[in-house]
């Protein structure tokens, strides 16, 4: 699986929080699901371009 999440960006966004190592794997899985759903919506609407409305 491709890593979709940049750990340093997440850590910067959550600057006042500690982040466990397994959080990144779960977040990466959630983002992968979100992208797959968006791609499916675009295909269902006969588009090859994923748009913000697909989220």
C-alpha positions as YAML, in Angstrom:
chain: A
units: angstrom
residues:
- id: 1
  name: UNK
  ca: [0.00, 0.00, 0.00]
- id: 2
  name: UNK
  ca: [1.15, 3.50, -0.77]
- id: 3
  name: UNK
  ca: [1.62, 5.90, 2.12]
- id: 4
  name: UNK
  ca: [-0.78, 8.76, 1.43]
- id: 5
  name: UNK
  ca: [-0.17, 10.62, 4.65]
- id: 6
  name: UNK
  ca: [2.85, 12.80, 5.35]
- id: 7
  name: UNK
  ca: [3.57, 12.18, 9.01]
- id: 8
  name: UNK
  ca: [5.35, 15.49, 9.54]
- id: 9
  name: UNK
  ca: [2.33, 17.39, 8.18]
- id: 10
  name: UNK
  ca: [-0.03, 15.54, 10.51]
- id: 11
  name: UNK
  ca: [2.27, 16.15, 13.45]
- id: 12
  name: UNK
  ca: [2.47, 19.84, 12.56]
- id: 13
  name: UNK
  ca: [-1.32, 20.11, 12.32]
- id: 14
  name: UNK
  ca: [-1.70, 18.39, 15.69]
- id: 15
  name: UNK
  ca: [1.13, 20.38, 17.22]
- id: 16
  name: UNK
  ca: [-0.21, 20.28, 20.79]
- id: 17
  name: UNK
  ca: [-0.90, 16.53, 20.69]
- id: 18
  name: UNK
  ca: [1.13, 13.35, 20.74]
- id: 19
  name: UNK
  ca: [0.42, 11.01, 17.82]
- id: 20
  name: UNK
  ca: [0.71, 7.26, 18.19]
- id: 21
  name: UNK
  ca: [2.42, 5.29, 15.45]
- id: 22
  name: UNK
  ca: [-0.69, 3.26, 14.62]
- id: 23
  name: UNK
  ca: [-2.71, 6.47, 14.09]
- id: 24
  name: UNK
  ca: [-0.90, 7.08, 10.80]
- id: 25
  name: UNK
  ca: [-1.81, 3.64, 9.46]
- id: 26
  name: UNK
  ca: [-5.48, 4.14, 10.35]
- id: 27
  name: UNK
  ca: [-5.51, 7.63, 8.87]
- id: 28
  name: UNK
  ca: [-3.88, 6.33, 5.71]
- id: 29
  name: UNK
  ca: [-6.59, 3.66, 5.42]
- id: 30
  name: UNK
  ca: [-9.33, 6.27, 5.88]
- id: 31
  name: UNK
  ca: [-7.85, 8.50, 3.18]
- id: 32
  name: UNK
  ca: [-7.52, 5.55, 0.80]
- id: 33
  name: UNK
  ca: [-11.21, 4.73, 1.34]
- id: 34
  name: UNK
  ca: [-12.18, 8.35, 0.80]
- id: 35
  name: UNK
  ca: [-10.24, 8.49, -2.47]
- id: 36
  name: UNK
  ca: [-11.75, 5.23, -3.70]
- id: 37
  name: UNK
  ca: [-15.26, 6.50, -2.94]
- id: 38
  name: UNK
  ca: [-14.58, 9.78, -4.74]
- id: 39
  name: UNK
  ca: [-13.24, 7.94, -7.79]
- id: 40
  name: UNK
  ca: [-16.31, 5.71, -7.80]
- id: 41
  name: UNK
  ca: [-18.62, 8.74, -7.73]
- id: 42
  name: UNK
  ca: [-16.76, 10.34, -10.62]
- id: 43
  name: UNK
  ca: [-17.02, 7.13, -12.65]
- id: 44
  name: UNK
  ca: [-20.72, 6.82, -11.82]
- id: 45
  name: UNK
  ca: [-21.16, 10.28, -13.33]
- id: 46
  name: UNK
  ca: [-19.20, 9.35, -16.47]
- id: 47
  name: UNK
  ca: [-16.22, 11.52, -15.54]
- id: 48
  name: UNK
  ca: [-12.53, 10.73, -15.41]
- id: 49
  name: UNK
  ca: [-11.88, 13.81, -13.32]
- id: 50
  name: UNK
  ca: [-12.41, 13.57, -9.57]
- id: 51
  name: UNK
  ca: [-13.85, 16.82, -8.26]
- id: 52
  name: UNK
  ca: [-14.46, 18.27, -4.82]
- id: 53
  name: UNK
  ca: [-18.14, 17.37, -5.08]
- id: 54
  name: UNK
  ca: [-17.13, 13.70, -5.20]
- id: 55
  name: UNK
  ca: [-16.00, 13.91, -1.61]
...
